[in-house]
Amino acid sequence: MKTSRLNREIVIKCAMDLVHESGIHGLRLNKIAERLDVKSPSLYTHTGSVTELRQSVVRRAMEEFREQLIDSLLGRAERCAFIELGKTWTTYANKHTAFYIVFYEKEYIDSYEKHISSFLRAAFERIFLTCDLSDHEVIQVERVVTNYFRGYSDRLLETSFDEADLVSDLEIIYNGILHNFTKVSQ
């Protein structure tokens, strides 16, 4: 694919395609240059180092993931919102496994906090509005759900998910959260 006007957006799109094919650690400037039919040094103008490119690509993937999560909540509340959020999370993880696994790597944790964790905490405050969660409790909910899906990433490489099992798990988690955090009025 000969590109007459190389720009950062074209390079990032190509890099994201390559990550889907060979993982984040297989991302190399020479592979991008070959695919775009340009010389490797011309990419540095648009990407900086390979590390900077990887950060940009993972950040873009996180932004796309967050947008899908946001869309899953539109017009939904409480249990339904929680279930749809979980189904969307799982679908993203299945379709974009190369990115999903990287989200939890140490070098990308700051991006995860900025793009995903902060959104999830706001979503859980809304989903569990009737519980009137404190900031600490919202963080606990976010941690429980994230840990469930982090563990889920190991299963992605082995089998596809069964939606009925997923919904059952999510209902158990949802009911457990309600049970543990519902304030009893005295």
Stockholm file with secondary structure:
# STOCKHOLM 1.0

chainA/1-186         MKTSRLNREIVIKCAMDLVHESGIHGLRLNKIAERLDVKSPSLYTHTGSVTELRQSVVRRAMEEFREQLIDSLLGRAERCAFIELGKTWTTYANKHTAFYIVFYEKEYIDSYEKHISSFLRAAFERIFLTCDLSDHEVIQVERVVTNYFRGYSDRLLETSFDEADLVSDLEIIYNGILHNFTKVSQ
#=GR chainA/1-186 SS CCCSSCCHHHHHHHHHHHHHHHCGGGCCHHHHHHHHTSCHHHHHHHHCSHHHHHHHHHHHHHHHHHHHHHHHHTTCCHHHHHHHHHHHHHHHHHHTHHHHHHHTSGGGHHHHIIIIIHHHHHHHHHHTGGGCCCHHHHHHHHHHHHHHHHHHHHHHTTCCCCHHHHHHHHHHHHHHHHHHHCCCCC
#=GC SS_cons         CCCSSCCHHHHHHHHHHHHHHHCGGGCCHHHHHHHHTSCHHHHHHHHCSHHHHHHHHHHHHHHHHHHHHHHHHTTCCHHHHHHHHHHHHHHHHHHTHHHHHHHTSGGGHHHHIIIIIHHHHHHHHHHTGGGCCCHHHHHHHHHHHHHHHHHHHHHHTTCCCCHHHHHHHHHHHHHHHHHHHCCCCC
//
